[in-house]
Amino acid sequence: IGKDLDSLADDVSFGVAPSLIVFSLFKEMHYPASMEFIAPYMPYTAFLISVFSALRLAKFNNDTRQTSSFIGVPVPANALLAGIHPILISESFNPLYLLALVCLFSWLLVSETPMFSLKFKSLSWKDNKVSFSFLIISIPLLVFLKVSGFAAVIVWYILLSLLTGKRK
């Protein structure tokens, strides 16, 4: 039951909480006149994140292929949406872009995309070059970009995973 309770906590922290943030973002956004009819309903699409996060965690708990790497973006990547808050509420940001981000992240969570893990079995460069490369680039991103650096790190993680295609 421990694994299931851990997944429930992860879904609340990295699924429901980002959904609530995105929900409030949809409420704060400026909607063009052509979209005013849909504005009251758009915020509820944010909860796709929590639904797909729960589905991703259930898949992870039952998928024997994910012992040393991941298939699909790990649920904590949803923190990206909180890290780019200032961009998302600017008047030039269209609500359809946020909807596209919600759909993209929901899909990435349950996709069959191989993603590397930061689980180290040794400290050798040969065995962990992808993980070390990720960390070497992530530290300056966090130092220089501060809170927005978390969003940059998550994008870097997804790009590096796609480029390396690491699967075990």
VMD Tcl script that draws the C-alpha trace (Angstrom):
set ca {
  {0.00 0.00 0.00}
  {3.02 2.29 0.48}
  {3.61 2.68 -3.26}
  {-0.04 3.55 -3.81}
  {-0.09 6.13 -1.00}
  {3.12 7.65 -2.38}
  {1.48 7.91 -5.80}
  {-1.60 9.53 -4.25}
  {0.64 12.11 -2.57}
  {2.47 12.69 -5.87}
  {-0.84 13.18 -7.68}
  {-1.95 15.77 -5.14}
  {1.41 17.58 -5.15}
  {2.21 17.40 -8.85}
  {-1.18 16.76 -10.44}
  {-3.92 18.49 -8.45}
  {-1.81 21.47 -7.30}
  {-0.65 22.35 -10.86}
  {-4.25 21.84 -12.04}
  {-5.44 24.40 -9.50}
  {-2.70 26.82 -10.56}
  {-3.64 26.43 -14.22}
  {-7.33 26.75 -13.29}
  {-6.58 30.11 -11.66}
  {-4.43 31.14 -14.64}
  {-7.34 30.50 -16.98}
  {-9.48 32.68 -14.68}
  {-6.88 35.52 -14.71}
  {-6.23 35.47 -18.45}
  {-7.38 38.04 -20.92}
  {-9.73 36.39 -23.42}
  {-10.16 37.91 -26.89}
  {-13.73 38.88 -27.77}
  {-14.00 35.88 -30.08}
  {-13.40 33.53 -27.12}
  {-15.60 35.13 -24.46}
  {-18.34 32.53 -24.95}
  {-15.95 29.73 -23.92}
  {-14.11 31.64 -21.16}
  {-16.27 30.31 -18.29}
  {-15.53 26.69 -19.32}
  {-11.82 26.88 -20.20}
  {-10.55 26.76 -16.59}
  {-11.99 23.28 -16.07}
  {-9.73 21.84 -18.77}
  {-6.89 22.36 -16.26}
  {-8.04 19.26 -14.39}
  {-6.93 17.09 -17.31}
  {-3.48 17.45 -15.73}
  {-4.56 15.78 -12.48}
  {-6.48 13.04 -14.30}
  {-3.56 12.19 -16.59}
  {-1.12 12.45 -13.68}
  {-3.13 9.83 -11.78}
  {-3.23 7.63 -14.89}
  {0.54 8.02 -15.40}
  {1.23 7.07 -11.77}
  {-1.04 4.02 -12.04}
  {0.81 2.95 -15.21}
  {4.17 3.48 -13.49}
  {3.16 1.38 -10.48}
  {2.20 -1.54 -12.71}
  {4.73 -1.31 -15.56}
  {7.75 -3.57 -15.12}
  {9.62 -1.74 -17.92}
  {10.11 1.33 -15.71}
  {12.60 0.07 -13.14}
  {15.66 2.02 -14.32}
  {14.09 4.65 -16.61}
  {10.66 6.13 -17.31}
  {8.14 5.80 -20.08}
  {6.32 9.10 -20.31}
  {7.19 12.30 -18.53}
  {7.33 11.91 -14.74}
  {4.52 13.68 -12.88}
  {6.77 16.28 -11.17}
  {7.36 17.81 -14.62}
  {3.95 19.46 -14.19}
  {5.76 22.00 -12.02}
  {6.77 23.63 -15.33}
  {3.35 25.21 -15.52}
  {3.85 26.99 -12.20}
  {7.35 28.16 -13.21}
  {6.14 30.09 -16.23}
  {3.27 31.90 -14.46}
  {4.37 35.47 -15.39}
  {4.42 34.59 -19.11}
  {1.04 32.92 -18.96}
  {-0.84 35.92 -17.54}
  {0.53 38.53 -19.94}
  {-2.09 40.08 -22.22}
  {-0.27 38.81 -25.30}
  {-0.62 35.18 -24.18}
  {-3.67 33.56 -25.78}
  {-5.69 31.10 -23.64}
  {-5.47 28.61 -26.51}
  {-1.71 28.39 -25.91}
  {-2.35 27.40 -22.29}
  {-4.92 24.86 -23.45}
  {-2.31 23.47 -25.86}
  {0.19 23.21 -22.96}
  {-2.38 21.37 -20.84}
  {-3.06 18.93 -23.67}
  {0.64 18.51 -24.47}
  {1.56 17.76 -20.86}
  {-1.40 15.43 -20.42}
  {-0.27 13.49 -23.49}
  {3.43 13.47 -22.48}
  {2.51 11.98 -19.10}
  {0.99 8.85 -20.63}
  {2.95 8.65 -23.88}
  {5.36 5.82 -24.64}
  {8.21 8.33 -24.83}
  {11.35 6.97 -23.12}
  {12.73 9.26 -20.43}
  {15.96 8.81 -18.49}
  {16.07 8.46 -14.72}
  {18.48 10.07 -12.29}
  {19.06 6.76 -10.52}
  {22.82 6.23 -10.28}
  {24.19 2.68 -10.00}
  {27.76 3.98 -10.06}
  {29.49 7.34 -10.40}
  {31.27 6.53 -13.66}
  {30.83 8.95 -16.56}
  {30.37 6.08 -19.01}
  {27.35 4.67 -17.19}
  {25.75 8.02 -16.40}
  {26.72 10.52 -19.09}
  {23.11 11.50 -19.83}
  {22.33 12.09 -16.15}
  {25.59 14.00 -15.58}
  {24.99 16.12 -18.69}
  {21.52 16.91 -17.43}
  {22.84 17.98 -14.02}
  {25.75 20.01 -15.46}
  {23.37 22.12 -17.58}
  {20.60 22.26 -14.94}
  {22.68 23.91 -12.23}
  {23.43 27.11 -14.21}
  {19.81 27.23 -15.40}
  {18.62 27.24 -11.79}
  {21.28 29.71 -10.63}
  {20.72 32.28 -13.37}
  {17.00 31.90 -14.04}
  {15.94 31.35 -10.40}
  {12.27 30.21 -10.20}
  {11.88 30.20 -13.98}
  {14.91 27.91 -14.04}
  {12.70 25.03 -12.91}
  {10.66 25.40 -16.08}
  {13.87 25.52 -18.13}
  {15.19 22.39 -16.36}
  {12.02 20.47 -17.16}
  {12.18 21.50 -20.83}
  {15.88 20.49 -20.84}
  {14.94 17.11 -19.31}
  {12.32 16.44 -21.97}
  {14.63 17.54 -24.82}
  {17.57 15.48 -23.54}
  {15.34 12.44 -23.13}
  {14.04 12.82 -26.67}
  {17.55 13.31 -28.08}
  {19.10 10.38 -26.26}
  {16.13 8.03 -26.47}
  {17.37 6.16 -23.40}
  {15.29 3.07 -22.72}
  {16.10 0.01 -20.64}
}
mol new
graphics top color blue
foreach p $ca { graphics top sphere $p radius 0.5 }
foreach p [lrange $ca 0 end-1] q [lrange $ca 1 end] { graphics top cylinder $p $q radius 0.2 }
display resetview
